[in-house]
Amino acid sequence: MGSLDSHKYTKSPPSWPGVSLSDLPKSNIFTSSLPADAKFPTPASSHKASHDELGPRQIRNALFTYVRPEEKEEPQLLGVSRRAMKDIGIKEGEEEIELFKDVAAGNKIFWDEEKQAGVYPWAQCYGGWQFGNWAGQLGDGRAISLFESTNPDTKVRYEIQLKGGGVTPYSRFADGKAVLRSSVREFVASEALNALNIPSTRALALTLTPHTKVRRETIEPGAIVTRFAQSWLRIGTFDIMRARGDRDLIRKTATYLAENIFGGWSNLPFKAFTSDDTTSPQLVQNRFAHLYRHIVRLNALTVAKWQAYAFTNGVLNTDNTSLMGLSLDFGPFAFLDNFDPNYTPNHDDHMLRYSYKNQPSVIWWNLVRLGESLGELIGAGDRVDEEDFRTKGVSEDWTEELIERAESIISQTGDEYKAVFLEEYTRLMRLRLGLTTSKESDFKELFSELLDTLEALELDFNHFFRRLSSINLSEIDTPEQRKDVAAHFFHSEGISALGVSDVEARERVAIWLEAWRARILSESPSEEFNNDEEKSRQTRMKAVNPNFIPRGWVLDEIIKSLSPPGFSTPAISYGQASGRPNGVSANEKQAVPRPDTTMLEYVMSMVEEPFRDEWEDRGVPKSVTERWCGDVPRLGRGLMCSCSS
């Protein structure tokens, strides 16, 4: 084990239909539909330019710049996601060929210079509000899209992109590179969220660039993540256009989004506001209002899933907020260990702006910025296609009406956001608790009381749900039984919360278990314990409560196992730097042996199927799964890291 070329999973899942990477249908609808950087308007003009000429500068009236990845010397493919290959439509085993490895390293593009044909790579232009402050032009500073691919069977189109591909016009003062630690984290987290049914961008491959030494807090090895999404458009895409007053480009991009990403205006689900009065001019909704509401609903659903599974993004700037409601751009993310609503994995977030509890309100803040960018189109109502409006803008005598309508629609969409979020969150929490029916009292008596208990006793959030999945109601029939079972949810060292005794902790958990038991029994026709119903409930709960999630301390182990000799391993989760690499200068080149990828292969097997009880038939030793799924080491709880990646 340990080599991608030689390792095969034991009893691996059945293979899937697919095609070779060469035969995979490729397109460039994005670059064919939207305006390019005027300095390099064609692939040929960009290809002739040096990388220095393609370096940082301000780009206007454009969505992207044609730019090729920087070639990497002796790249090493460390891992692939089998599920990602299946979803894209690439056949099994294709990762073994040189073409795949070259593409994943940025050393091969699908454009023919001689024929001036094919798909030329590009980097997107966007801006963003970061920590509540306008940051100006940002863009893909190290991400380069290679092509769009369409799965021959599902017909789903994805945009394939390299993160860490090299300098672009949007790199600002950065180097266009990505370090191994952040690349490992994104590679694993993307696929973990997907397996948990949380909308996310995806990761196809992880490549080490062993001769790339990247200066961050210390000198670190470079890497590239080959990632993909149906769209990489984000709220920041519209932010920069609004800041520059580019109303034509806002309209063109919104139209592209509706027609090419969401499948057409008619496919946007339209639902009247609950208080909709069709006679009120303030609530006349046009297609751009429908588009805005659709984006809001998608994001509300995703945030609800984050909260239900205690995923914390860490950097929810508008440039990190997807228009498709995808979890996007993984920096200092984390799943909560002990339940702490004020937790943020970002040690630079001193004001806790992006803490776990603030995620729903921050995403709405970002969506209001989107509403402002689309406000003119939303506010135009049924006059949105009038020639004077399109060419000249808003006349003075119409301004007040337009603003009032836009503000009214955005305000009501905010109520819709809250309703969609709450409905999805409560649905997921009921599933996680094994409930099949809905009661209004559930939120207060079960959800809120459970979260208050987990916080007060400093108990692990996801472990609680998984362990609850195995509890038999017969084990918690009496008060004394419930107090005994309560310890099942404690850390190995017992209760660590200050000022709380073991007896008090057992009593508090026992009270909640009593309420939960009664609620489960209320769903039984006989309101009595039934063995078949019990087994069915436990099966349902285990299907939604993961046994494994990639916690910070586990990811640190993976990163250390992959780090080449001569590099120090930053204590990334503690926000510490470890100095310069041992005996390696920034310009020194050494032969770098291939890392042992065994631990990476283990973790990818587990994130692909996180709800299993064990993974021995996938080649993962029981000793590993017991440790990674067991109690989090005390010093490994609540880890934090920086935005530097």
C-alpha positions in Angstrom: 0.0 0.0 0.0 1.0 3.6 -0.4 1.4 4.1 -4.1 -1.4 5.3 -6.3 0.0 3.2 -9.2 0.1 0.0 -7.2 -2.6 0.3 -4.6 -6.1 -1.1 -5.3 -8.8 -1.0 -2.7 -9.8 -4.3 -1.2 -13.2 -5.3 -2.4 -13.6 -2.0 -4.1 -17.1 -0.9 -5.2 -18.2 -2.0 -8.7 -16.8 -0.1 -11.6 -18.9 2.5 -13.4 -19.6 3.3 -17.0 -17.4 6.0 -18.3 -15.1 7.2 -21.1 -11.5 8.1 -21.4 -10.3 11.6 -20.5 -9.6 12.1 -24.2 -13.1 11.1 -25.2 -14.8 13.1 -22.5 -17.0 15.8 -24.2 -15.5 19.2 -23.6 -16.8 22.7 -24.1 -16.2 26.3 -23.3 -19.7 27.8 -23.1 -18.6 30.2 -20.3 -15.8 31.8 -22.4 -18.0 31.7 -25.6 -20.9 33.5 -23.9 -19.3 36.2 -21.8 -16.8 39.0 -22.5 -13.0 38.3 -22.3 -10.3 40.5 -21.0 -9.7 43.0 -23.8 -5.9 42.8 -23.5 -6.0 39.1 -24.4 -9.3 38.7 -26.3 -8.4 35.3 -27.9 -6.6 32.1 -26.8 -3.9 32.8 -29.3 -3.2 36.3 -27.9 -2.8 34.9 -24.4 -0.8 31.9 -25.5 1.8 34.2 -27.2 2.2 36.2 -24.0 4.7 35.4 -21.3 3.5 34.5 -17.8 4.9 37.9 -16.7 2.6 39.7 -19.1 -0.3 37.7 -17.7 0.4 38.8 -14.2 -1.6 40.9 -11.8 -3.5 44.0 -13.0 -7.0 45.5 -13.0 -9.4 44.0 -15.5 -12.6 45.8 -16.6 -15.7 45.0 -18.6 -14.8 41.3 -18.6 -15.7 38.1 -16.8 -12.4 36.3 -17.4 -8.9 36.3 -18.8 -7.5 33.5 -21.0 -4.5 32.2 -19.1 -2.6 28.8 -19.1 -1.3 27.0 -16.0 2.3 27.1 -15.2 4.1 23.9 -16.0 5.3 21.8 -13.0 8.4 19.7 -12.8 8.0 16.0 -11.8 4.5 16.3 -10.3 3.3 13.4 -8.3 -0.4 12.4 -8.4 -1.2 11.5 -4.8 -4.9 10.6 -4.9 -8.1 10.6 -6.8 -11.7 10.6 -5.8 -13.4 7.5 -7.3 -16.9 9.1 -6.8 -15.8 12.2 -8.5 -14.5 10.2 -11.5 -17.9 8.5 -11.7 -19.8 11.7 -11.5 -17.7 13.4 -14.2 -18.0 10.3 -16.4 -14.3 9.3 -16.5 -13.8 5.5 -16.6 -12.1 3.7 -13.8 -8.4 3.2 -14.3 -8.0 6.4 -16.3 -6.1 7.9 -13.4 -3.2 5.6 -14.1 -2.4 7.1 -17.6 0.0 9.9 -18.1 -2.5 12.2 -19.8 -4.6 12.2 -16.6 -1.6 13.0 -14.5 -0.4 15.7 -16.8 -3.9 17.4 -16.9 -4.1 17.2 -13.1 -0.7 18.9 -12.8 -1.5 21.7 -15.3 1.0 20.3 -17.8 -1.5 19.5 -20.5 -4.3 21.6 -22.0 -6.9 20.7 -24.6 -6.0 23.5 -27.1 -4.0 23.0 -30.3 -1.8 26.0 -31.0 -1.2 25.0 -34.6 -4.9 24.5 -35.4 -6.1 27.3 -33.1 -8.7 24.8 -31.9 -9.9 23.3 -28.7 -10.6 24.8 -25.2 -8.2 27.3 -23.8 -8.0 27.7 -20.0 -9.2 30.8 -18.2 -9.4 32.6 -14.8 -12.5 34.4 -13.6 -12.7 38.1 -12.5 -14.8 38.9 -9.4 -14.6 41.1 -6.3 -15.8 40.7 -2.8 -16.8 41.9 0.6 -14.3 40.4 3.1 -15.1 40.5 6.8 -17.7 43.2 5.9 -15.3 45.5 4.0 -15.1 46.1 0.3 -11.9 44.5 -1.0 -12.1 45.5 -4.7 -11.1 43.2 -7.5 -10.2 39.7 -6.4 -10.7 37.0 -8.9 -9.1 33.6 -9.5 -5.7 34.4 -8.2 -4.4 30.8 -8.4 -7.4 28.9 -9.8 -7.5 28.2 -13.6 -10.4 26.5 -15.3 -9.3 24.0 -18.0 -12.5 23.1 -19.7 -16.2 22.2 -19.2 -17.0 18.5 -19.4 -20.3 16.8 -19.9 -21.0 13.4 -18.4 -22.1 11.2 -21.4 -24.7 9.4 -19.3 -26.1 12.0 -16.9 -25.6 14.9 -19.3 -24.5 17.0 -16.3 -21.9 19.7 -17.2 -19.0 20.6 -14.9 -16.3 23.2 -15.1 -12.9 21.5 -14.3 -10.5 23.7 -12.5 -7.0 23.6 -11.1 -6.4 25.3 -7.7 -2.7 26.2 -7.4 -2.3 26.4 -11.2 -0.1 29.5 -11.3 -0.2 33.3 -11.5 -3.1 35.0 -13.2 -4.1 38.7 -13.6 -6.1 38.3 -10.4 -3.2 37.1 -8.2 -2.7 40.6 -6.7 0.4 40.3 -4.5 0.3 36.5 -4.3 2.2 33.8 -6.1 -0.6 31.7 -7.7 0.4 28.6 -5.7 -1.3 26.4 -3.2 0.4 24.6 -0.3 0.0 20.9 0.4 -1.8 21.3 3.7 -4.6 23.4 2.3 -4.9 21.3 -0.8 -5.3 18.1 1.3 -7.9 19.8 3.3 -9.9 20.9 0.3 -9.5 17.5 -1.5 -10.9 15.6 1.5 -13.5 18.1 2.7 -15.1 18.6 -0.8 -15.8 14.9 -1.1 -16.8 14.5 2.5 -19.5 17.2 2.2 -20.8 15.6 -1.0 -21.1 12.2 0.8 -23.1 13.9 3.6 -25.5 15.3 0.9 -24.3 18.9 1.6 -24.0 20.8 -1.7 -20.4 21.4 -2.4 -17.8 22.0 -5.1 -16.0 18.7 -5.7 -12.4 17.4 -5.9 -11.2 15.0 -8.5 -7.4 14.7 -7.8 -4.6 15.8 -5.5 -1.2 16.4 -7.0 2.1 17.2 -5.2 4.5 19.6 -6.9 7.6 18.5 -5.1 10.0 21.1 -6.5 7.6 24.0 -5.6 8.6 25.6 -2.4 5.8 28.0 -1.2 6.4 30.7 1.4 3.5 31.1 3.8 4.0 31.1 7.6 7.0 28.9 6.7 8.3 27.3 3.5 5.9 24.6 2.5 5.5 22.1 -0.3 3.2 23.0 -3.2 0.3 21.1 -4.5 -2.7 21.3 -6.9 -6.3 20.3 -6.4 -8.2 19.4 -9.5 -11.7 20.4 -8.6 -15.0 20.9 -10.4 -18.4 22.4 -10.1 -21.4 23.1 -12.3 -20.5 26.8 -11.9 -17.8 28.8 -10.2 -19.8 32.0 -10.3 -20.3 33.6 -6.9 -21.8 36.7 -5.3 -18.5 38.5 -5.8 -19.0 38.1 -9.5 -21.8 40.6 -9.4 -20.1 42.7 -6.6 -17.4 43.9 -8.9 -19.8 44.8 -11.7 -22.0 46.8 -9.3 -18.9 48.6 -7.9 -17.9 49.6 -11.4 -21.4 50.5 -12.5 -21.3 47.9 -15.3 -25.1 47.4 -15.7 -24.9 45.8 -19.1 -22.6 43.1 -17.8 -24.8 42.5 -14.8 -27.7 41.8 -17.1 -25.6 39.6 -19.4 -24.2 37.6 -16.6 -27.5 37.1 -14.9 -29.0 35.9 -18.2 -26.1 33.5 -18.7 -26.6 32.1 -15.2 -30.3 31.5 -15.7 -30.0 30.1 -19.2 -26.8 28.1 -19.1 -26.4 27.1 -15.4 -30.0 26.8 -14.2 -31.3 25.4 -17.5 -33.4 28.3 -18.7 -35.7 30.9 -17.2 -38.7 28.6 -17.4 -36.9 26.1 -15.2 -36.6 28.6 -12.3 -39.2 27.5 -9.7 -41.6 30.3 -9.2 -43.6 30.5 -6.0 -45.6 33.5 -5.0 -44.8 35.2 -1.7 -47.2 34.1 1.0 -48.4 37.7 1.3 -48.2 38.3 -2.5 -50.7 40.8 -3.7 -50.6 40.8 -7.5 -52.3 44.2 -7.6 -49.4 45.8 -5.6 -46.8 47.4 -8.0 -44.2 46.9 -5.3 -44.5 43.1 -5.7 -44.5 42.7 -9.4 -41.9 40.0 -10.0 -40.0 39.7 -13.2 -37.6 36.9 -14.2 -34.6 38.5 -12.5 -36.6 38.6 -9.2 -37.3 34.8 -9.8 -33.5 34.3 -10.3 -32.6 36.1 -7.2 -35.2 34.2 -5.1 -33.9 30.9 -6.5 -30.3 31.7 -5.5 -31.5 32.7 -2.1 -33.4 29.5 -1.6 -30.4 27.4 -2.7 -28.2 29.1 -0.2 -30.8 28.8 2.6 -30.9 25.0 2.0 -27.1 24.7 2.1 -26.7 26.8 5.3 -29.4 24.7 7.0 -27.3 21.6 6.2 -24.2 23.2 7.5 -25.9 24.0 10.8 -27.5 20.5 11.1 -24.1 18.8 10.6 -22.1 21.5 12.4 -19.9 22.4 9.4 -18.2 25.8 9.8 -16.7 27.4 6.7 -14.6 29.9 8.4 -14.4 32.6 5.7 -17.8 33.4 4.3 -16.9 36.5 2.3 -19.1 37.3 -0.7 -16.3 35.9 -3.0 -16.7 32.6 -1.2 -20.5 32.5 -1.5 -21.7 30.4 -4.5 -24.6 31.4 -6.7 -25.6 27.8 -6.8 -25.6 27.4 -3.0 -22.4 25.3 -3.0 -19.9 25.0 -0.2 -17.0 26.9 -1.8 -13.3 27.7 -1.4 -12.3 25.7 1.7 -9.9 27.6 3.9 -9.9 27.3 7.7 -13.1 25.2 7.8 -14.0 22.6 10.5 -16.7 20.4 11.8 -17.5 21.2 15.4 -16.0 18.9 18.0 -17.5 20.0 21.3 -20.7 22.0 20.6 -19.8 25.6 20.9 -22.0 28.0 18.9 -19.3 30.7 19.1 -16.6 28.5 17.6 -14.8 29.7 14.5 -12.0 27.7 12.9 -10.4 30.9 11.6 -7.9 32.2 14.1 -7.9 35.6 12.3 -11.6 36.0 12.9 -11.3 37.9 16.2 -14.8 39.3 16.1 -16.3 35.8 15.4 -18.1 37.2 12.3 -17.9 33.7 10.7 -18.6 31.6 13.8 -20.9 28.6 13.6 -23.9 30.5 15.0 -23.4 33.5 12.7 -23.4 31.5 9.4 -27.1 31.9 8.6 -27.1 35.6 9.2 -23.8 36.2 7.4 -25.0 34.3 4.3 -28.1 36.5 4.3 -25.9 39.6 4.6 -24.1 38.4 1.5 -27.3 37.7 -0.3 -28.5 41.2 0.4 -25.3 42.4 -1.4 -26.4 40.3 -4.3 -29.9 41.8 -4.1 -28.2 45.3 -4.4 -26.3 44.2 -7.4 -29.4 42.9 -9.1 -31.6 45.6 -7.6 -32.1 47.7 -10.8 -33.2 44.6 -12.7 -35.4 43.4 -9.9 -36.9 46.8 -9.3 -37.7 47.4 -13.0 -40.6 45.0 -12.7 -42.5 44.5 -16.0 -40.5 47.3 -17.6 -37.2 45.4 -17.5 -37.1 44.9 -21.2 -38.1 48.3 -22.3 -35.5 49.8 -24.7 -35.1 53.1 -22.8 -34.4 51.2 -19.6 -31.9 48.8 -21.3 -30.0 51.6 -23.1 -30.4 54.6 -20.9 -31.0 53.3 -17.4 -33.6 54.5 -14.9 -35.2 57.9 -15.5 -35.6 60.2 -12.6 -39.3 60.1 -12.5 -39.2 56.3 -12.1 -36.4 56.0 -9.6 -38.5 56.0 -6.4 -40.9 53.3 -7.7 -38.0 51.1 -8.8 -36.2 51.4 -5.5 -39.3 50.7 -3.5 -40.1 47.6 -5.5 -36.5 46.2 -5.2 -36.4 46.9 -1.5 -39.8 45.3 -1.0 -38.9 42.1 -3.0 -35.5 41.8 -1.2 -37.2 42.2 2.2 -39.8 39.5 1.5 -37.1 37.3 0.1 -35.4 37.6 3.4 -38.5 36.2 5.1 -38.5 33.4 2.5 -34.8 32.7 3.3 -35.6 32.3 7.0 -38.6 30.0 6.3 -36.7 27.8 3.9 -33.7 27.6 6.3 -35.9 26.7 9.3 -37.9 24.1 7.4 -34.8 22.3 6.1 -33.0 22.6 9.4 -35.9 21.1 11.4 -36.3 18.4 8.8 -32.7 17.3 9.1 -32.7 17.5 12.9 -35.8 15.3 13.1 -34.1 12.8 10.8 -31.0 12.8 12.9 -33.1 12.1 16.0 -35.0 9.3 14.3 -38.3 11.1 14.1 -40.7 10.5 11.3 -43.4 13.0 12.2 -43.4 16.7 13.0 -44.5 18.4 16.2 -44.3 22.1 16.9 -42.8 21.4 20.3 -39.8 19.5 18.8 -37.7 22.7 18.3 -37.9 23.8 21.9 -38.2 20.6 23.8 -35.8 18.5 21.8 -33.5 20.5 19.5 -32.9 23.6 21.6 -32.6 21.6 24.9 -30.2 19.2 23.3 -28.0 21.9 22.0 -28.0 23.7 25.3 -27.0 20.5 27.0 -24.2 19.7 24.6 -22.9 23.3 25.0 -23.1 23.3 28.8 -21.5 19.9 29.2 -18.9 20.4 26.4 -20.0 17.2 24.5 -19.2 16.3 21.0 -21.9 17.2 18.5 -21.7 14.6 15.8 -20.6 11.8 18.2 -23.8 12.4 20.2 -26.0 11.7 17.2 -24.1 8.6 16.1 -24.1 7.1 19.6 -27.7 7.9 20.1 -28.4 5.9 16.9 -27.3 2.7 18.7 -29.3 3.2 21.9 -32.2 0.8 22.5 -35.3 2.3 24.2 -35.2 -0.6 26.6 -31.9 0.7 27.8 -33.3 4.0 28.9 -36.6 2.9 30.4 -36.0 4.1 34.0 -34.3 7.2 35.5 -31.4 5.1 36.7 -30.9 3.5 33.3 -30.9 6.9 31.6 -28.2 8.2 34.0 -26.1 5.1 33.3 -26.5 5.5 29.5 -25.7 9.2 29.8 -22.0 8.5 30.3 -22.0 6.9 26.8 -21.9 10.4 25.4 -19.1 11.7 27.6 -15.5 12.1 26.6 -13.1 9.4 27.7 -11.8 11.6 30.5 -15.3 12.3 31.7 -16.9 15.7 31.9 -14.5 18.6 31.2 -16.9 21.5 31.6 -16.0 23.7 34.5 -18.3 23.6 37.5 -20.2 20.6 36.4 -20.0 17.4 38.3 -20.4 13.9 36.8 -23.7 13.5 38.7 -25.1 16.7 37.4 -24.1 15.9 33.9 -25.7 12.5 34.1 -28.9 14.0 35.4 -29.1 16.6 32.7 -28.5 14.2 29.8 -31.0 11.7 31.5 -33.7 14.4 31.4 -33.2 14.9 27.7 -33.2 11.2 27.0 -36.5 10.9 28.8 -38.1 13.5 26.5 -36.5 11.9 23.4 -37.7 8.4 24.4 -41.3 9.7 25.0 -41.2 11.4 21.6 -40.0 8.3 19.8 -42.7 6.2 21.5 -45.3 8.7 20.5 -44.8 7.7 16.9 -45.5 4.0 17.6 -49.1 3.0 16.9 -49.2 1.2 20.3 -47.0 3.8 22.0 -45.0 0.9 23.4 -41.5 -0.5 22.6 -41.5 -2.6 19.5 -38.4 -4.5 18.4 -39.0 -4.2 14.7 -39.7 -0.5 14.9 -36.6 -0.1 17.0 -34.4 -1.7 14.4 -35.9 0.4 11.7 -35.3 3.6 13.7 -31.7 2.7 14.4 -31.1 1.9 10.7 -32.7 5.2 9.7 -30.6 7.2 12.2 -27.3 5.5 11.1 -28.1 6.4 7.5 -28.0 10.1 8.4 -25.6 10.3 11.3 -22.1 9.8 10.1 -19.7 7.5 11.9 -16.8 9.4 10.3 -16.2 13.1 9.5 -12.8 14.5 8.6 -11.9 16.4 11.7 -9.0 18.8 12.0 -6.7 16.5 13.9 -7.2 13.7 11.4 -6.5 16.0 8.5 -3.3 17.1 10.3 -2.2 13.4 10.4 -2.8 13.0 6.7 -0.9 16.2 5.9 2.1 15.1 8.0 2.1 11.7 6.3 2.3 13.3 2.8 4.8 16.1 3.6 8.1 15.5 1.7 11.4 15.2 3.7 13.1 18.5 4.4 9.9 20.5 4.9 8.7 21.4 8.3 5.0 20.7 9.0 3.2 23.8 10.1 1.1 23.4 13.2 -1.7 24.6 11.0 -4.6 24.1 13.3 -3.0 26.0 16.1 -2.1 29.0 14.0 1.6 28.5 14.7 4.6 28.6 12.3 7.4 26.1 12.6 10.3 28.0 11.1 12.2 27.3 7.9 12.5 23.7 6.6 15.3 21.7 8.0 18.4 22.4 6.0 16.5 23.4 2.8 17.0 26.8 1.2 14.3 28.4 -0.8 16.1 27.9 -4.1 17.6 24.4 -3.4 16.3 21.6 -5.6 16.4 18.0 -4.3 15.1 14.7 -5.6 11.9 14.2 -3.7 10.8 10.6 -3.0 7.2 9.8 -3.4 5.2 10.2 -0.2 3.4 7.2 1.3 -0.2 7.8 0.4 -1.7 5.0 2.6 -3.3 7.4 5.1 -4.8 9.5 2.3 -6.3 6.3 0.8 -7.7 5.3 4.1 -9.4 8.7 4.7 -10.8 8.8 1.2 -12.4 5.4 1.6 -14.0 6.6 4.8 -15.3 9.9 3.5 -16.9 8.2 0.5 -19.0 6.1 2.8 -19.2 8.0 6.1 -22.2 6.2 7.5 -20.7 2.7 7.6 -19.9 0.9 10.9 -16.6 -0.3 9.6 -14.3 -0.1 6.5 -12.2 -3.2 6.8 -13.6 -4.6 3.5 -12.3 -1.3 1.9 -8.8 -2.1 3.2 -8.9 0.3 6.2 -7.6 -1.4 9.4 -10.0 -1.5 12.3 -7.4 0.1 14.5 -7.4 3.2 12.2 -11.2 3.5 12.0 -11.6 3.0 15.8 -9.1 5.8 16.4 -10.4 8.3 13.8 -14.1 7.6 14.7 -13.4 7.5 18.4 -13.1 10.2 21.0 -11.2 13.3 19.8 -7.9 13.8 21.6 -8.3 16.5 24.1 -5.7 18.7 22.5 -7.2 18.1 19.1 -10.6 19.6 19.9 -11.6 23.0 18.5 -8.5 23.5 16.4 -8.0 26.6 14.4 -6.0 27.7 11.4 -5.3 30.7 9.3 -6.5 31.8 5.9 -3.0 31.4 4.5 -3.0 28.6 2.0 
